[in-house]
Amino acid sequence: MSSNHLPKNPAALLLSATFCWSLAAALDGNAFENPQSLTDVICGGRPRSECEVELDVPEACATGGLGADPACPIVFFLHGSGGTNNWFARTSGVHDANMIGVYPQGEGGWNTGPKSSNNCHWSEYECTTDPDEGDLIASIIDEIRALGGTGNVYAYGNSNGAALAHRLASNGGTQLPIKGIIVSVTQLLSSPERSGPGTLNYNQPSSSTPPVSILSIMGDADGLIPYDGGSSSVFNGDDSFQLMSTMDSMAVWASHNGCTGSYQTSEHSSDMGDGTATKFDYTSGCPEGIYVEHYAIHGGGHGAGGAQVDGAKIDVLGFVAKVEGAGGGSPPSPSPPTPSPPTSGCENDASWSGKFNSAHTCDYVAQNPDGRCFFENSEGLPASEACPGACDSSCGSPPATSSPVPPTPVTLSPIASPVAPPPSPPTSGCENDASWSGKFNTAHTCAYVAENPDNRCFFENSEGVTAGEACPAACDASCGSPPATSSPVPPTPVTLSPIASPVAPPPSPPASGCENDASWSGKYNDAHTCAYVAENPENRCFFEDSYGIGANEACPTACDSACETSR
């Protein structure tokens, strides 16, 4: 273009430049459960083998488009140690709340303390071969800003993810403009002052750090992260790492935020621990727009972040909206949400089927809801959500079938991992898959499972297919009694906790931390404590509680060979 064709009006020149930039970079919207990937942009050149970053943008928060508002709040969802970001696109709720979700994947967790996988000592701040979490998150924020997202930034984390959220807020500023954090079952470190690579690695807030709203949820009987602070087995025996007590941690944040430090308390009911919870609210003594709140789940363990208080889980995005409304800008008016599976009312999702067999529809689930309502489809959607007519007692009796089978308590199929499913085994009807065997021993066939179905129907093969799916003659009560053995014993109807997803389990606490979490129990039976796990560790150390904490993490004396002398 010659100079004669350039706009001569300066305002027109600016408009032209802005238009050209908008063509080059834009914050596009995406459908529910279909997040965008920033992996290629963010992860290249970093010392990470598991790096992945998903960006979840409701249409109402995209740049361009009528009524769109790129000033929507930006919320980072940070998984715990050994966890995955795969669930967040389905469970975060950002599309209903009109907020932008960011779902990064850590390296088996986040580098917030001593890790056996690190190459450098935690005090080597110049290290370039270990994950630098502050730089990772700062780079993601920079990319979202470059795309046009202008909203305030928040971080929500559980356990190790909460440790990272505390660290991000402690290093808040231009690179990490953190407006608020929601943290469950982890508090601030009292020492060391810094740890890990980079410059965004301070463990406590300083006078140069901007104020930050905080919502904290802790169990006061947590055996892994002590409510009263001190050391923890997660630090691999390094006594340099000490936790503040929870109340000290809250006092530090309150003081940092310019609050008086006084708080109001209120008593509530809870579905965990001893059934009670106390809320400590510092907000009335804080500057306008700052919220500092803490829930203590009395008797709650390391799964307390998932506790219900007064009949409902604590509303993470509701807290974000409250902070936004108090001075950070309000989320845009909700637009019609993207259609999601029918979870209200009692109408089954006619398109739903189990991930291993298309014949496992809601009608199939209804024949044995006790044993099948925990089946999932290939996208991780459980029957309990997609088939309310079969699984929700408030919907009345399950639909009758041509051959009704009374629901019998049986061994349940575990919740499947939200990853690409392995090839489907032939499980239609009651015919066992003759090629199936457990992943640790080829002799663990369906016949072997049938000898002790209560403990073996949760075995998995190397592809993650469970015996519960592959061996219906052994594991599905509607198929009749399992094959008799030399000493037949009728299986006792029980409800077992599922084994964990067939990914690398969370690191077991070292021998220096061989104390079981006394509050832990399997998600389907409160009697499945660490003592119960210890009776049969080979089959039970993969049980999980209601918040996904594995027995192999909570019950080291039962599951960690290094703790064998403590058993």
N, C-alpha and C positions, 0 to 999 in steps of 0.2 A: 504494500500500500504506500503510495507517495504521500509526501507531507501535505499536499493539497486536499487529500481525502481524510485527514485526521480531524476529529472534532476540535473546533476552535474555542468553544465554550468550556472553561475549566470544569464546570459541574458535569457537562456531558462527557468530558474526558474521564472523570472519576467514575461516572456511571458505567462507561464502557469498560474500564479496568475491572470494576466490581463484577460486571457481567461475565467477563472472561475468566475471572477467578472462580466464579460459581460453576462454570462449566468444567473447570479442572478438578474441583473438590466439592463434594456435597455429602451431607449426612443423610443417607438414604434410609427410608423406613423398610421394615421387613415384617413378614407375617409372624404370628404367634408360633412358637416352637421351631422357627426357621431363622436363627440368628446369623448375622454376617460374621465373616472371619477377618481378624486383623493379624492372624498368625504370621503370614509372610512378611508383613510390614514390620512387626514388632520383634519377632523371634530370631531373625537372621543374625548370625555372628555372636549370639549369646551362649555362654557355657551351660546349655540346657538341652536335655534330650526329650523332655516331655512338654516343652513349651507349646501352649495353645492359648489364643485369646479370642473369645466370642463377644460380639457387640450386638445387643438386642435393642432395636430402635422402633418403638411404636410409630405409626404414621403421623400421629399428632405431634411427635417430637422431631420430625425430619425437617431438613432445610428445604425450602421450596414447597409448593403445594399450598392450596388455600387453607388458611387457618392454622398452619403448622407452626410450632413454637420450639426452636432449637435450644431454648433456655430451660428445658425440662431438667430436673435434677438427674445427676449421673451417679448411679449406685454400683459400687464394686461388691461382688459377692465372692467371698474368700473361703474356700473349703478347708477342712481340718487336715491333720496329718494322715497321709495315706488315702486321702479323699480324691474326689474327681469333680470337675466342673460340668459333667454331663447332665446333671439334674436341673440346673438352674433355669435353662430356657423354658422348661415346663412348669417349674414351681415358684419362680421369683415373684410373679405377680405384676411385673412392670407394665405389661400391656393394659391391664385394668387400671393401674394407678397413673398411667401416662408419665412414666419415668424411663430413663435410659439405663439398661442393665449392662454391666461389664463382667464377664466370667473368665478370668484367667486360670490357667492350670499350673500348679506348682510342681516342683521336683519331688514327688512323694510327700509334699508338704512345703512349708515356707522356711527359708533360711533365717530364722530368728533366734537361734541358739546353737549349741554344739550339735553337729550332725556327722555321723560316721561316713557319710558319702562326700563330705567336703575334702578338698585337697589342702586347704590352708587352715591354720589356727584361727579361731574367731577374732583374735586381736590383730591379725594382719589385714589392716584396712585397705591396703593397696592391692590386695589379691584380685586377680582378673580371671581366675579359673573356677570360682564358686559363684553361685547365683547372687546377684545384687538386687534385692527385692525393691528397694527404694527407687533405683534407676528404672527397673521394669515398669512399675506403676506410673512413675513420672512420664515415661515415654508413651505409655498408653494415653494418659491425659493429654499430652502434647498432640498426639494423632487425632484425638476426638476434637480438640480445639481447632486443629487445622481443617477438619471436615466441616466445622461450623457449629459444633456443640458448645454452648456458652453457659450451661447451667452449673449450679453448685455441685461439689463432689462429696460423696459420702462413701463410707466403707462399712460393710457388714461381714463379720466373721465369727466362726465357731471354733473354739479350742485353738489350735495352731493358727487358724485364720484370724481369730480374735487377737492373738499375739501380734500378727502383722498389722491389723487395724490400729492397735495401740501405737505401734511403731510409726506408721504413716502419719498419724495425728501428732505424735511427738516431734516429727520432722516437718510439720506443716509450714507452708510458706508459698513462695512463687512456684516452685517445682511441684509441690504437693499441696494444693489449695483445698485442704480437707475441711469441710464445713461441719461434719458430724460423723460419729461412729456408733455402731450398734455391736456390742461385744458380748459373747456368751462363753461362760466357763473359762475365762482367763482374765487376769488383771495385769497391771503394770509390773515390770521388773524393778526391784530396788537396786540391783547390780547385775552386770557391770554397766558403766555409763554408756559404752558403745560396744557393738559386736557385729562382725561380718564385714563384707567388702563395701567400699564406697564412702560417700560423705553423708548420705541420708540414713544413717545407722545408729542414731541416738535412741536410747531406750526409755528416756523420761523427757517430758516437755521442758523447754527452757523459756526464759523471758522473751526471747525473740520469736517464739512460736505463737501464731494467732490462737484466739480462743476457739474451742470446739465443743459442740453439744455431744453428750454421751448418754446412751442407754445401756446399762449393764445388767446381765442376768447370770447369777451364780448359784450353785448348790452348796449349802454350808456343810455338807458331808461328802464332798468330792474327794475321793481317795487318790486321784491323779494330780489335780491342781488344787492344793489345799486352800480352803477359803481364808484361813488365817496366815497364809503366806509361808515363806521358807523355801526349802529345796523341793525338787520333784524329780521323779525317775526320768522324765522327758529330757532332762539335761545330761543324761548319760554319765552321772556321777561327778560332774564338774561343779564344785561348790562355789565357783565364782558367780554362778547364776542363782540368784535368790529372788523370789517373788515377794512383792509387798503383800500385806494383808489386804483383803478386798476393801475394807473400810478405809485403810490408809490410801489405797489407790484412788478411791472415789474422792477422798479429801484432797489429794494432790491435784486431780483434775478440777475440783471445785475452786481451789485456791488459784490455780493457773488461770481459770476463766474469770477471776475477779469476783467470785461469789463469797459470801460471808462465811460459808462452811457449815452453817446451821441447816438442819433438814427437818422435814415433817415426815412422820411415819403413818402408814395405814396398813391394816391387816386384811389378808385375802385368803381365799381357798386355792388349793393347787391339786393337780392330779398326780403329783410325785411326792416322794419323801413321806413326811408325816401328815401331808394333806394341807399344810398351811404355808403361807408366804408373807413376807413383809416388804413393802415398798418404802424406800428411802428417797425422798424428793427434796433436792437442794435448790430447786428452781426459784423459789420465792426470794432467795437471797442473792440471786444472780443478776447480772445486767440483762436488760431487755433483749429478748431473742435467743438467750442461752438456756438450754435445758440440760440438767444433770440429774439423772434418775437411776436408781439401782433396785433390782428385785432380788431378794434373798429367798431361795426356795429351801425351806427348812427340811433337813433330812435328804435333800436332793443330791445326786451324784453328778458324774461328769456328763450325763445326758440332760442336765437341768435346762439347757438352752431350748429344749423342745417342750418344756412344761406348759401346761395350760394354767392360766391364772383366772379365777372366777369363770371357768368354763370355756375359755378361749385362749389360743396361743397369743403371746405378746406380738402386737402388730408392728413389724419392722418398718414397713413402708409408711404406715400411719405416723410413726415417729418422725420419719423424714418429712412428711407432709406438714406435720406440726411445726417443725423447725422452719420450713420454707414459709409457712403462713405467718410466722412470728417476725420475719425480717429478711428472709432469704429469697423472697419471691414466691409466688403461688404456682403450683402446677396448673397447666391449662385445663379447661373444662373437659371432663372425660368425653371422648367420642365413643360411638358404639364399639364395644370390644370385639376382637376377632373371635368368631365362633369357636367354642371349645367343646370337648366331649360332654354329653348330657349328664351333669352331676347333680342337678337339682331335680326335684320331683322323683317319680318312680319309673321313668321310661328308660328301658335298656338301650344301649347303643347297638343297633342292628349290624353295624359294620365291624364290631370288635371281635377278635379271636385271639387265643393264646399264641405266644410267639413261636412255639414249637409245633403247633398243629392247628390248621385252619378250622378243623372240626370242633375245636374247643371254644364254642361261642357262649354267649350268655345263657342260652338254654342248657348247654352242657354244664356250665357252672352251677346252674340252679338245681341240678340233680344231686349235687353234693357240695353245698356252699361252704360247709366247715372246712372241706379239703381243697376247694378250688377258688375261693374268693381272693386268694393272694396270687393267683396266676397273673401274668403280665403279657401284654402284646409286644410286638417288636419295637415299639416306641417307648416302652416302659410304663404304659398306662395300666394300672391294676384293674382286675375285674371288680374289685370292691368299689371303684369309682365309676366304671363304665356300665356296670350291671346292677343298679340299685334294686331292680325288681327281684334279683336273686340274693343280694348281699346286705341290703339295708333293712333291718328289722322294722323300721318305722313304715316301710312300704307294705307290710303284711306278709303273708305267706308267699314263698317263691312260686313262680308259675308252674303249674302242673305239667308233667310230660307224659308221653304215652306209656312210659314204664317208670312211674315214680319210685324213687329210692329214698327212704328216710335218711336225712342227714346223719351221718355217723362220725363222731370225732375220729379223725385220722391224722396221719403225718401230713403236714402241709407242704406244698411246693414252695420253695423259697422265692423271695423277691429277686427277679433276675437283674443282672447288671445292665445298665443303660448303654450298651454298646452293640455293635452289629451282631445279630444273633448267629450262632453256629448252625450248621445244617440241621434240619428237623429230623428227629428220630421217628421211626414208625411207631407211634403211640396210640393210634386210633383203636378204639375198643379196648380189649384186655390182653393184647398180645405183647409180650416183652420184646425188647430189641435185643436179639441174640448177640449183636456185635458190641453192645455196651459193656464197659468195665470202668471201675473207679480209676481216677487219675494217678493214684499212688501205688496201685497193685492190679495187674491184669487179672488176677484171680478173683477180684471183687466184682463178680458178674451179678446179674439179676438174681440168680439162684443164691448167691452169697447174701445179697441184700435181704432176700426173703427169710433168711434164718433169724434176722433181728431187724425187722422193718422199723421199729420205733427209733433206732439209733442210726440206721443205714440209708434210709430213704432220702437223706439229704446229701449223700455222697455225690460227687460230680466226676464226670470224665474230663479228659484233657481239653475238651472244647467247651466245658461249662454246662453240659447237659446233665441235669440231675437224675438220680435214680427215681425220684418221684414222678418224672415225666417218662423215662425210658422203661421203667419196670412197673407198669400198672397192676400186673397180677400180684406183685408183692406189696405195692404201696397204696393202691386205690381201693378203699373199702367197697365201693360199688361193684368191683370185679369179683367179689367173694373173698373167702379166706385165702391168705397166702399159702403157698405150697407147704405141706407139712415137712418137718425135719425129724431127725432121729429122736429129738426131745421137743415135741411141739409145745409151744407155749403161746396161748392166744395173746396177741398184742394188746396191751393196756391202752385204752383210748386216752391219748394225751395231746396237748397242743405244744409242738416243739418250736423253738426259735430257729429261724432259717440260718443257713450258713451264709457267710459273706460272699460277695461277688468274686468270681475267679480272677481277681487281680492281685497284685502283690499286697499282702495284708500290712496294716500299720506296724511299724517296728515295735517289737516287744520290749518292755522296760528292761534295763540291764539288771544284773544281780544286785547292784547297789540299791535298787528300788523294787524289792520283792514283796511289797505290801499290797494285798488285794483291795479293790474298791468295795467296801462293805455295802455300799448302796446300789451296786450294779445288779441287774437281773435281766434275763432274756425278755425280748419285747412282747412275747406272747404268753409268758407265764412268770409271775413274780417269784415262784419257787425255784426258778432256774438261776440260782445265785452262783457265785464263784465256787462255793462248796459243792454244788451240784455239777458244775463243769469239771471239777477235780476228780469226780467219780469215773469219768469217761472222757479224758481230755482229747483223745484222738478224734472223737466225733463231736465234741461240744465246744472246743476252743474257737470255732468259727461262728458260734452264736453271736447275735448282736442285740443290743438293747434298742429301745424305741427311738433313740437318736442316732443309731448307726455305730455306736461304740462297740467294738468287738471284744469278746471275752479274752482274746489273745493280748489285748491291750490292758483291760481292766483287771484281769486275774493272772498276774505273772506267776504266782506260786503254783498255779495249775497248768499254765501253758508255756512258760519260759524255762527251757532246760537249764539255763544258767541259774535258775532259782531252785533247782531240784533239792538242794540241801535244806531248803526252807519248807518243803512239803511235809 
